[in-house]
């Protein structure tokens, strides 16, 4: 949000109203609910009028039959009010739940399309808080707050109109002390909104701490940092409490607003009583006027609470709109392979430079140039931080290069749709991520809708089918969160099976065999060799024994290519970095 938006009192409400575009598919049903609200409110406003009429009938000595007829009319109006209140509540709840489901779906669809540069700067806990707690505030707004606000506005407007008809002078007397109360409510609401937004931000940060520490609980315990994390969480929750306490001072001022409204009502009753004593008003009129005053005072006092809830909702809406304003990647929802974008496996980097968006002062790649022919196996080696994994991210178009050009089959990568490129690539990483479902679901993630035979064949090629058969559930075995039920080698082979099923033109292996024992490494390496056969393969490795057979080895250091050639060619360079790295590994 711009500073102009933040400083403009009405801008927050306008921002929140932007979310109501999701209400559009249900606008006619919502309009029907508003009609029912209008009818039920009109029936409510008739209640004081008819009571006053009955009092006047009694004072004038009217027949019991007429009084009873008015009583029956009053009963009919009350029943009408109850029926239409029930119907409008049902309609509003239905519309709200449908609208919120649409907002959740739209927000999730938007989040999942955001580029990697966005996720590199945001934390999962914060985003999760946005998609859950902030939308929950929206739910309260649409179901309760909005309906209450509309009802109160109608009651106040209709009540004042009827009071004007009953006694113009007495109505003006009452209205003379309402504006100061309204101004107090307005300024209190602005302060509540400010502190509510602070509290929501702190809550999101505290949720992030919980999520990260529970996900990394082994590290927390291994480093005996339980007390450190407890202190960190306590400090953040105390910030939440402090923001809430400061906002509470302004919420407490609502008590004085309520007091002001009731003092106003008492003054109106006093003034009406003097008018009746002077013969300027009948008893029934004053009776109706007092009830209308009670209606209006109660609803105006209630508006202070509704206003404070609305301010919280506006704060949540602003955060949601900030997310929805983030630019997304262009993703084809139902991608079908197009011959014009078919990859044959040639990759070319021409003086590529790169800086991460969050660290623009640091150049990660410097004038990197190389060409990989279709079907070649190329290894990227070098010290940590040399830029190897960054090259993999650029190939997948997680980021665009800061300078230079990346080409596929002689065509600039920018001319390819993101979906087209990624659908023809597969990556197997060191830190394999498996979803918490079944083995079958994790393998099929490479090709949603794959047949049973295709999944089994992929598992066989990845050397994983044998161990899968040992599980009681076989392919339907639950792997647990992040695949915790499987060993490292098993997770790796499931990931390879997923890549096999995808049948990519370009394969990226990012430290795929590191951190494995000898037997697991052998099985994984065999599976990888099957997978790499006939495909352009880019292998990132620290363990140089795994890249000896590569058609070309590219040696990186500090973001620059310092050597390239075959294993034997690089070893012949007596002062080269590759030979130095090889000697260090095989002598330790």
C-alpha positions as CSV (number, residue, x, y, z in Angstrom):
1,X,0.0,0.0,0.0
2,X,1.2,3.5,-0.8
3,X,1.6,6.1,1.9
4,X,-1.3,8.0,0.3
5,X,-3.5,5.0,0.8
6,X,-2.5,4.5,4.4
7,X,-3.0,8.1,5.3
8,X,-6.4,8.5,3.7
9,X,-9.2,7.5,6.2
10,X,-11.5,6.3,3.5
11,X,-9.0,4.4,1.5
12,X,-9.0,1.3,3.7
13,X,-12.7,0.8,3.2
14,X,-12.3,1.3,-0.5
15,X,-9.6,-1.3,-0.5
16,X,-11.8,-3.7,1.4
17,X,-14.6,-3.2,-1.0
18,X,-12.3,-4.4,-3.8
19,X,-12.6,-7.9,-2.3
20,X,-16.3,-7.7,-2.9
21,X,-15.7,-8.4,-6.6
22,X,-15.7,-12.0,-5.5
23,X,-19.3,-11.5,-4.5
24,X,-20.3,-10.9,-8.1
25,X,-21.5,-14.4,-9.0
26,X,-23.9,-14.3,-6.1
27,X,-25.0,-10.7,-6.5
28,X,-28.7,-11.5,-7.2
29,X,-29.0,-13.8,-4.2
30,X,-27.2,-11.1,-2.2
31,X,-29.7,-8.5,-3.5
32,X,-32.5,-10.8,-2.4
33,X,-31.0,-11.0,1.1
34,X,-30.8,-7.2,1.1
35,X,-34.5,-7.0,0.2
36,X,-35.4,-9.4,3.0
37,X,-33.2,-7.2,5.4
38,X,-35.2,-4.2,4.2
39,X,-38.5,-5.9,4.9
40,X,-37.5,-7.2,8.3
41,X,-36.1,-3.8,9.3
42,X,-39.3,-2.1,8.1
43,X,-41.3,-4.5,10.2
44,X,-39.1,-3.7,13.2
45,X,-39.7,0.0,12.7
46,X,-43.5,-0.5,12.7
47,X,-43.3,-2.0,16.2
48,X,-42.9,1.2,18.2
49,X,-45.5,3.0,16.0
50,X,-48.2,0.4,16.6
51,X,-47.4,0.3,20.3
52,X,-47.9,4.1,20.5
53,X,-51.1,3.8,18.6
54,X,-52.4,1.2,21.1
55,X,-51.6,3.6,24.0
56,X,-53.4,6.5,22.3
57,X,-56.4,4.2,21.6
58,X,-56.6,3.4,25.3
59,X,-56.3,7.0,26.3
60,X,-59.1,8.0,23.9
61,X,-61.4,5.3,25.2
62,X,-61.5,3.4,21.9
63,X,-63.3,0.0,21.8
64,X,-61.4,-3.1,22.8
65,X,-62.2,-4.5,19.4
66,X,-60.1,-1.8,17.7
67,X,-57.3,-2.2,20.2
68,X,-57.3,-6.0,19.6
69,X,-57.2,-5.5,15.9
70,X,-54.1,-3.3,16.2
71,X,-52.6,-6.0,18.5
72,X,-53.2,-8.7,15.9
73,X,-51.6,-6.5,13.3
74,X,-48.6,-6.0,15.6
75,X,-48.4,-9.8,16.0
76,X,-48.5,-10.3,12.2
77,X,-45.7,-7.7,11.8
78,X,-43.5,-9.4,14.4
79,X,-44.0,-12.8,12.7
80,X,-43.2,-11.2,9.4
81,X,-40.0,-9.7,10.9
82,X,-38.9,-13.0,12.3
83,X,-39.5,-14.9,9.0
84,X,-37.7,-12.4,6.9
85,X,-34.8,-12.1,9.4
86,X,-34.4,-15.9,9.3
87,X,-34.4,-15.9,5.5
88,X,-32.0,-13.1,5.1
89,X,-29.6,-14.7,7.6
90,X,-29.7,-18.0,5.7
91,X,-29.0,-16.1,2.4
92,X,-26.2,-14.0,3.8
93,X,-24.5,-17.0,5.3
94,X,-24.8,-19.0,2.1
95,X,-23.4,-16.0,0.0
96,X,-20.6,-15.4,2.5
97,X,-19.4,-19.0,2.6
98,X,-19.4,-19.2,-1.2
99,X,-17.6,-15.9,-1.5
100,X,-15.0,-16.8,1.1
101,X,-14.4,-20.1,-0.7
102,X,-13.8,-18.2,-3.9
103,X,-11.4,-15.7,-2.1
104,X,-9.5,-18.6,-0.6
105,X,-9.2,-20.4,-4.0
106,X,-8.2,-17.2,-5.8
107,X,-5.6,-16.3,-3.1
108,X,-4.1,-19.8,-3.2
109,X,-4.1,-19.9,-7.0
110,X,-2.4,-16.5,-6.9
111,X,0.2,-17.6,-4.3
112,X,1.1,-20.7,-6.1
113,X,1.7,-18.7,-9.3
114,X,4.0,-16.2,-7.7
115,X,7.7,-16.3,-8.8
116,X,10.5,-17.8,-6.7
117,X,11.8,-14.3,-6.1
118,X,8.7,-13.7,-4.0
119,X,9.1,-16.8,-1.9
120,X,12.8,-16.1,-1.3
121,X,11.8,-13.0,0.6
122,X,8.7,-14.4,2.5
123,X,8.3,-16.9,5.2
124,X,5.8,-19.8,5.0
125,X,4.3,-19.1,8.5
126,X,3.4,-15.5,7.5
127,X,1.8,-16.5,4.3
128,X,-0.2,-19.3,6.1
129,X,-1.4,-16.8,8.6
130,X,-2.6,-14.5,5.8
131,X,-4.6,-17.2,4.0
132,X,-6.2,-18.4,7.3
133,X,-6.5,-15.8,10.0
134,X,-7.0,-12.8,7.8
135,X,-9.7,-14.6,5.8
136,X,-11.4,-15.6,9.0
137,X,-11.7,-11.9,9.8
138,X,-13.3,-11.4,6.4
139,X,-15.8,-14.1,7.3
140,X,-16.9,-12.2,10.4
141,X,-17.2,-9.1,8.4
142,X,-19.4,-10.5,5.6
143,X,-21.6,-12.6,7.8
144,X,-21.9,-10.5,10.9
145,X,-20.4,-7.1,10.6
146,X,-21.8,-6.2,7.2
147,X,-25.3,-7.4,8.0
148,X,-25.2,-5.6,11.4
149,X,-24.0,-2.4,9.8
150,X,-26.7,-2.4,7.1
151,X,-29.4,-3.2,9.7
152,X,-28.2,-0.4,12.0
153,X,-28.1,2.1,9.2
154,X,-31.6,1.3,8.1
155,X,-32.9,1.4,11.7
156,X,-31.3,4.7,12.4
157,X,-32.3,6.3,9.1
158,X,-35.9,4.9,9.3
159,X,-36.2,5.7,13.0
160,X,-35.1,9.3,12.6
161,X,-37.5,9.8,9.7
162,X,-40.5,8.5,11.7
163,X,-39.4,10.5,14.7
164,X,-39.3,13.6,12.5
165,X,-42.9,12.9,11.5
166,X,-43.9,12.4,15.2
167,X,-42.1,15.5,16.6
168,X,-39.7,17.6,14.6
169,X,-38.5,19.7,17.6
170,X,-37.8,16.7,19.8
171,X,-35.9,14.9,17.1
172,X,-33.6,17.9,16.5
173,X,-33.0,18.1,20.2
174,X,-31.8,14.5,20.2
175,X,-29.7,14.9,17.1
176,X,-27.9,17.9,18.7
177,X,-25.7,15.6,20.8
178,X,-25.1,12.7,18.4
179,X,-22.3,14.2,16.1
180,X,-19.7,14.5,18.9
181,X,-20.3,10.8,19.8
182,X,-19.9,9.9,16.1
183,X,-16.6,11.8,15.8
184,X,-15.3,10.0,18.9
185,X,-16.3,6.7,17.4
186,X,-14.5,7.6,14.2
187,X,-11.2,8.6,15.7
188,X,-11.3,5.6,18.1
189,X,-11.8,3.3,15.2
190,X,-8.8,4.7,13.3
191,X,-6.6,4.0,16.3
192,X,-8.0,0.5,16.8
193,X,-7.3,-0.2,13.1
194,X,-3.7,0.9,13.4
195,X,-3.0,-1.3,16.5
196,X,-5.0,-4.2,15.1
197,X,-2.8,-4.2,12.0
198,X,0.3,-4.2,14.2
199,X,-1.1,-7.1,16.3
200,X,-1.9,-9.1,13.1
201,X,1.7,-8.7,11.8
202,X,3.1,-9.8,15.2
203,X,0.7,-12.8,15.2
204,X,1.9,-13.8,11.8
205,X,5.5,-13.6,12.9
206,X,4.8,-15.7,16.0
207,X,3.1,-18.3,13.9
208,X,6.2,-18.4,11.7
209,X,8.3,-19.2,14.8
210,X,6.0,-22.0,15.8
211,X,6.0,-23.5,12.3
212,X,9.7,-23.3,11.8
213,X,10.7,-24.7,15.2
214,X,8.3,-27.6,14.9
215,X,9.5,-28.4,11.4
216,X,13.1,-28.2,12.6
217,X,12.5,-29.7,16.0
218,X,15.5,-32.1,15.6
219,X,17.8,-29.2,15.1
220,X,16.2,-27.3,18.0
221,X,16.8,-30.3,20.4
222,X,20.2,-31.2,18.9
223,X,21.5,-27.7,19.7
224,X,19.6,-27.5,23.0
225,X,17.9,-24.4,21.9
226,X,14.5,-25.0,23.5
227,X,14.9,-22.1,25.9
228,X,16.2,-19.8,23.1
229,X,13.1,-20.6,21.0
230,X,10.8,-20.2,24.0
231,X,12.3,-16.8,24.7
232,X,12.0,-15.8,21.0
233,X,8.3,-16.8,21.0
234,X,7.6,-15.2,24.3
235,X,9.0,-11.8,23.1
236,X,7.0,-12.0,19.9
237,X,3.7,-12.8,21.8
238,X,4.4,-10.1,24.2
239,X,4.6,-7.7,21.3
240,X,1.2,-9.0,20.2
241,X,-0.2,-8.3,23.7
242,X,1.4,-4.9,23.9
243,X,-0.2,-3.8,20.6
244,X,-3.5,-5.3,21.8
245,X,-3.3,-3.4,25.1
246,X,-2.6,-0.1,23.3
247,X,-5.5,-0.7,21.0
248,X,-7.6,-1.6,24.1
249,X,-7.3,1.9,25.4
250,X,-9.3,3.1,22.4
251,X,-11.7,0.2,22.5
252,X,-12.3,1.1,26.1
253,X,-13.4,4.6,25.0
254,X,-16.4,2.9,23.4
255,X,-17.8,2.9,27.0
256,X,-18.0,6.7,27.0
257,X,-19.6,6.6,23.5
258,X,-22.3,4.3,24.9
259,X,-22.6,6.6,28.0
260,X,-23.1,9.6,25.7
261,X,-25.9,7.9,23.8
262,X,-27.8,6.9,26.9
263,X,-27.4,10.4,28.4
264,X,-28.9,11.6,25.1
265,X,-31.8,9.3,25.4
266,X,-32.5,10.3,29.0
267,X,-32.4,14.0,27.9
268,X,-34.9,13.2,25.1
269,X,-37.3,11.5,27.5
270,X,-37.0,14.5,29.9
271,X,-37.7,16.9,27.0
272,X,-40.6,14.8,25.7
273,X,-42.2,14.7,29.2
274,X,-42.1,18.5,29.4
275,X,-43.7,18.8,26.0
276,X,-46.5,16.3,27.0
277,X,-47.1,18.3,30.2
278,X,-47.6,21.4,28.0
279,X,-50.0,19.6,25.7
280,X,-47.6,19.5,22.7
281,X,-47.4,15.7,22.6
282,X,-49.7,12.8,23.3
283,X,-48.8,9.9,25.6
284,X,-48.7,7.4,22.7
285,X,-46.5,9.7,20.6
286,X,-44.0,10.0,23.5
287,X,-44.2,6.2,24.1
288,X,-43.3,5.5,20.4
289,X,-40.7,8.3,20.5
290,X,-39.0,6.8,23.6
291,X,-38.9,3.3,22.0
292,X,-37.5,4.8,18.7
293,X,-34.9,6.7,20.8
294,X,-34.0,3.4,22.4
295,X,-33.8,1.7,19.0
296,X,-31.6,4.5,17.6
297,X,-29.4,4.9,20.7
298,X,-28.8,1.2,20.9
299,X,-28.0,0.8,17.2
300,X,-25.7,3.9,17.2
301,X,-23.9,2.5,20.3
302,X,-23.7,-0.8,18.6
303,X,-22.2,0.8,15.5
304,X,-19.2,1.7,17.6
305,X,-18.5,-2.0,18.1
306,X,-19.3,-2.8,14.5
307,X,-17.0,0.0,13.4
308,X,-14.1,-1.4,15.5
309,X,-14.7,-4.9,14.0
310,X,-14.8,-3.3,10.5
311,X,-11.4,-1.6,11.1
312,X,-9.9,-5.0,11.9
313,X,-11.4,-6.4,8.7
314,X,-10.0,-3.5,6.7
315,X,-6.5,-4.2,8.0
316,X,-6.9,-7.9,7.0
317,X,-8.2,-6.9,3.6
318,X,-5.2,-4.6,3.0
319,X,-2.8,-7.4,3.6
320,X,-4.7,-9.8,1.3
321,X,-4.8,-7.2,-1.4
322,X,-1.1,-6.6,-1.0
323,X,-0.6,-10.3,-1.8
324,X,-3.0,-10.2,-4.7
325,X,-1.2,-7.2,-6.1
326,X,2.1,-9.2,-6.4
327,X,2.9,-10.0,-10.1
328,X,2.5,-13.7,-11.0
329,X,4.2,-16.0,-13.5
330,X,2.2,-16.8,-16.6
331,X,1.1,-20.4,-16.1
332,X,-1.1,-22.3,-18.6
333,X,-3.9,-23.9,-16.6
334,X,-4.3,-26.8,-19.0
335,X,-1.0,-27.1,-20.8
336,X,-0.9,-29.1,-24.0
337,X,2.5,-29.7,-25.6
338,X,3.0,-27.5,-28.6
339,X,5.4,-28.6,-31.4
340,X,6.7,-25.0,-31.7
341,X,8.1,-25.3,-28.1
342,X,9.4,-28.8,-28.2
343,X,12.9,-29.1,-26.6
344,X,15.6,-31.2,-28.2
345,X,18.1,-30.7,-25.4
346,X,20.6,-28.0,-26.5
347,X,21.4,-25.5,-23.8
348,X,23.5,-22.4,-24.3
349,X,24.6,-19.7,-21.7
350,X,26.0,-16.6,-23.3
351,X,27.8,-14.2,-20.9
352,X,25.1,-14.8,-18.3
353,X,25.2,-12.7,-15.2
354,X,22.9,-13.0,-12.2
355,X,22.0,-11.3,-8.9
356,X,19.3,-12.5,-6.6
357,X,16.5,-9.9,-6.3
358,X,16.9,-9.8,-2.5
359,X,20.7,-9.4,-2.7
360,X,21.2,-7.2,-5.7
361,X,24.6,-6.0,-4.4
362,X,26.0,-9.5,-4.7
363,X,26.8,-10.9,-8.2
364,X,26.3,-14.7,-8.1
365,X,27.2,-15.4,-11.8
366,X,29.7,-13.5,-13.9
367,X,29.8,-13.8,-17.7
368,X,29.1,-17.5,-17.6
369,X,29.2,-19.0,-21.1
370,X,28.9,-22.7,-22.2
371,X,27.0,-24.9,-24.6
372,X,25.5,-28.3,-23.9
373,X,24.7,-30.5,-26.9
374,X,21.5,-32.6,-27.0
375,X,21.9,-35.9,-25.0
376,X,25.1,-34.7,-23.3
377,X,25.8,-35.4,-19.7
378,X,27.4,-32.2,-18.2
379,X,28.6,-31.9,-14.6
380,X,28.8,-28.6,-12.7
381,X,31.4,-28.7,-9.9
382,X,33.1,-26.3,-7.6
383,X,33.2,-25.0,-4.0
384,X,30.0,-24.1,-2.2
385,X,28.6,-20.8,-3.3
386,X,30.2,-21.0,-6.7
387,X,26.9,-20.7,-8.5
388,X,26.0,-24.3,-9.4
389,X,22.5,-24.4,-8.0
390,X,21.8,-20.9,-9.4
391,X,22.4,-22.3,-12.9
392,X,19.8,-24.9,-12.2
393,X,17.3,-22.3,-11.0
394,X,17.9,-20.2,-14.2
395,X,17.4,-23.3,-16.4
396,X,14.0,-23.8,-14.7
397,X,13.2,-20.1,-15.1
398,X,12.8,-19.6,-11.4
399,X,14.6,-16.4,-12.1
400,X,15.6,-14.4,-15.2
401,X,19.3,-13.6,-15.8
402,X,20.4,-10.1,-14.8
403,X,22.5,-10.0,-18.0
404,X,23.4,-12.1,-21.0
405,X,21.2,-14.7,-22.6
406,X,20.1,-18.3,-22.0
407,X,19.0,-20.3,-25.1
408,X,17.3,-23.6,-25.7
409,X,17.9,-25.1,-29.2
410,X,19.2,-21.8,-30.4
411,X,16.2,-19.8,-29.2
412,X,16.1,-17.3,-26.4
413,X,14.6,-18.8,-23.3
414,X,12.3,-15.7,-23.0
415,X,10.5,-16.8,-26.1
416,X,9.4,-20.0,-24.4
417,X,6.3,-20.0,-22.1
418,X,7.3,-21.0,-18.5
419,X,4.9,-24.0,-18.5
420,X,6.4,-25.2,-21.8
421,X,9.9,-25.2,-20.5
422,X,9.2,-26.7,-17.1
423,X,7.0,-29.4,-18.5
424,X,9.9,-30.8,-20.4
425,X,12.4,-30.7,-17.5
426,X,12.7,-32.7,-14.3
427,X,14.9,-32.1,-11.2
428,X,16.1,-34.5,-8.5
429,X,17.5,-32.7,-5.5
430,X,19.6,-33.7,-2.5
431,X,16.9,-32.6,-0.1
432,X,14.0,-34.5,-1.6
433,X,10.6,-33.2,-0.8
434,X,7.8,-35.8,-0.7
435,X,4.2,-35.0,0.0
436,X,2.6,-36.6,3.0
437,X,0.4,-38.9,1.0
438,X,1.1,-42.3,-0.5
439,X,4.1,-43.6,-2.5
440,X,1.7,-43.8,-5.5
441,X,0.7,-40.2,-5.2
442,X,4.3,-39.0,-4.9
443,X,5.4,-40.9,-8.0
444,X,2.3,-39.9,-10.0
445,X,3.2,-36.2,-9.2
446,X,5.5,-36.4,-12.2
447,X,2.6,-37.1,-14.4
448,X,-0.9,-36.6,-12.9
449,X,-3.3,-39.1,-14.3
450,X,-0.6,-41.8,-15.0
451,X,-1.8,-45.4,-15.2
452,X,-0.9,-48.1,-12.7
453,X,1.4,-49.7,-15.2
454,X,3.2,-46.4,-15.9
455,X,3.8,-45.9,-12.2
456,X,5.1,-49.4,-11.6
457,X,7.4,-49.2,-14.7
458,X,8.8,-45.9,-13.3
459,X,9.3,-47.5,-9.9
460,X,11.2,-50.4,-11.5
461,X,13.5,-48.1,-13.5
462,X,14.2,-46.1,-10.4
463,X,15.3,-49.3,-8.4
464,X,12.5,-48.6,-6.0
465,X,9.9,-51.2,-6.8
466,X,11.6,-53.9,-4.7
467,X,11.5,-52.0,-1.5
468,X,8.0,-50.7,-2.2
469,X,6.8,-54.3,-2.4
470,X,8.1,-55.0,1.1
471,X,5.7,-52.5,2.6
472,X,2.3,-53.9,3.7
473,X,0.5,-51.1,1.8
474,X,2.9,-51.3,-1.2
475,X,2.2,-48.3,-3.5
476,X,-0.5,-47.1,-1.1
477,X,2.0,-46.8,1.8
478,X,1.7,-43.4,3.5
479,X,5.2,-41.8,3.5
480,X,4.4,-39.3,6.3
481,X,5.3,-35.6,6.3
482,X,8.2,-34.8,4.0
483,X,8.6,-38.6,3.5
484,X,9.7,-39.2,7.1
485,X,8.7,-42.9,7.0
486,X,11.3,-43.6,4.3
487,X,15.1,-43.7,4.5
488,X,17.1,-41.2,2.6
489,X,17.9,-43.6,-0.2
490,X,14.3,-44.6,-0.5
491,X,13.1,-41.0,-0.7
492,X,15.7,-40.4,-3.4
493,X,14.6,-43.3,-5.5
494,X,10.9,-42.2,-5.2
495,X,12.0,-38.8,-6.5
496,X,13.8,-40.5,-9.4
497,X,10.7,-42.5,-10.2
498,X,8.8,-39.3,-10.3
499,X,11.3,-37.9,-12.8
500,X,11.2,-41.1,-14.9
501,X,7.4,-40.8,-15.1
502,X,7.7,-37.2,-16.3
503,X,10.0,-38.4,-19.2
504,X,11.8,-35.1,-19.4
505,X,14.0,-33.8,-22.3
506,X,16.3,-32.1,-19.9
507,X,17.2,-33.6,-16.5
508,X,18.8,-31.7,-13.6
509,X,20.4,-33.6,-10.7
510,X,21.3,-31.3,-7.8
511,X,23.6,-33.3,-5.4
512,X,21.3,-36.3,-5.9
513,X,23.6,-38.9,-4.4
514,X,25.2,-37.0,-1.5
515,X,24.4,-37.8,2.1
516,X,23.7,-41.5,1.2
517,X,25.4,-44.6,2.5
518,X,27.4,-46.7,0.0
519,X,24.7,-49.2,-0.8
520,X,22.0,-46.6,-1.2
521,X,24.3,-44.5,-3.3
522,X,25.0,-47.5,-5.6
523,X,21.3,-48.1,-6.1
524,X,20.5,-44.4,-6.6
525,X,23.4,-44.0,-9.1
526,X,22.2,-47.0,-11.1
527,X,18.8,-45.5,-11.3
528,X,20.2,-42.1,-12.3
529,X,22.3,-43.6,-15.1
530,X,19.1,-45.3,-16.5
531,X,17.3,-41.9,-16.2
532,X,20.1,-39.9,-17.9
533,X,20.4,-42.2,-20.9
534,X,19.4,-40.4,-24.1
535,X,18.6,-37.1,-22.2
536,X,20.5,-33.9,-21.8
537,X,21.6,-34.0,-18.2
538,X,23.0,-31.3,-15.9
539,X,24.6,-32.9,-12.8
540,X,25.6,-30.7,-9.9
541,X,27.9,-32.6,-7.6
542,X,30.4,-32.2,-4.8
543,X,31.4,-35.8,-4.8
544,X,33.6,-35.8,-7.9
545,X,33.6,-39.6,-8.2
546,X,30.1,-39.4,-9.5
547,X,31.0,-37.2,-12.5
548,X,33.9,-39.0,-14.0
549,X,31.8,-40.3,-16.9
550,X,30.4,-36.9,-17.8
551,X,30.8,-35.7,-21.4
552,X,31.9,-32.3,-20.1
553,X,32.7,-31.0,-16.6
554,X,32.3,-27.3,-16.0
555,X,34.3,-26.0,-13.0
556,X,32.9,-22.9,-11.3
557,X,34.5,-20.6,-8.7
558,X,33.1,-17.4,-7.3
559,X,30.5,-17.3,-10.0
560,X,32.9,-17.7,-13.0
561,X,33.8,-20.7,-15.1
562,X,37.5,-21.3,-14.4
563,X,37.8,-24.7,-16.3
564,X,35.9,-27.0,-18.5
565,X,36.6,-30.3,-20.2
566,X,36.4,-34.1,-19.6
567,X,37.6,-35.7,-16.4
568,X,41.0,-36.8,-17.9
569,X,41.5,-33.4,-19.6
570,X,41.0,-31.5,-16.3
571,X,43.2,-33.8,-14.4
572,X,46.0,-33.1,-16.9
573,X,46.0,-29.5,-15.8
574,X,48.5,-29.7,-12.9
575,X,47.4,-26.3,-11.3
576,X,43.7,-26.5,-12.1
577,X,41.0,-26.2,-9.5
578,X,39.4,-29.5,-10.5
579,X,42.6,-31.4,-9.9
580,X,43.0,-29.7,-6.5
581,X,39.4,-30.6,-5.5
582,X,39.9,-34.2,-6.7
583,X,43.1,-34.6,-4.7
584,X,41.5,-33.1,-1.6
585,X,38.6,-35.5,-1.8
586,X,40.6,-38.6,-2.4
587,X,43.2,-37.9,0.2
588,X,40.8,-37.3,3.1
